Amino acid sequence: MPEIHELGASLAAISPETEDNSLSTAEKNALTFDVLHDDGNVVATSFGLVFTVGEELKAIYKGFGIDLEKSNGDASYTLPIPATYVIRQDGTVAYHFAEVDYTKRLDPTEVVQALKKL
């Protein structure tokens, strides 16, 4: 992460979790960047990243003790697809990566390379 800051950029995560749960997640994982609350997945929806959790997946989550209604503060059962964006200072998107399979994440070196091209 130091490379991101050295390039004059900052990093933030956006989550549908309530503000209290977002703060808990940041503290529990010792995150060194801000975790912002996306109430009702408004931001994720504007980027076309939201899906509705089906009944089968709801049951799996409940089996693992995950209460989406409680953690997200609503009963929508919607979640964002994991995505990474590099946004220019003028607000336009310079680079993006989105993957439905949450186990496949963007390598941070690709973010650094995108920042170097700005």
Secondary structure, DSSP 8 states (H G I E B T S, - for coil): -HHHHHTT---EEEESS-HHHHHHHHHHTT-SSEEEE-GGGHHHHHTT-EEE--HHHHHHHHHTT--HHHHHTSS--EEE--EEEEE-TTS-EEEEEE-SSTT----HHHHHHHHHT-
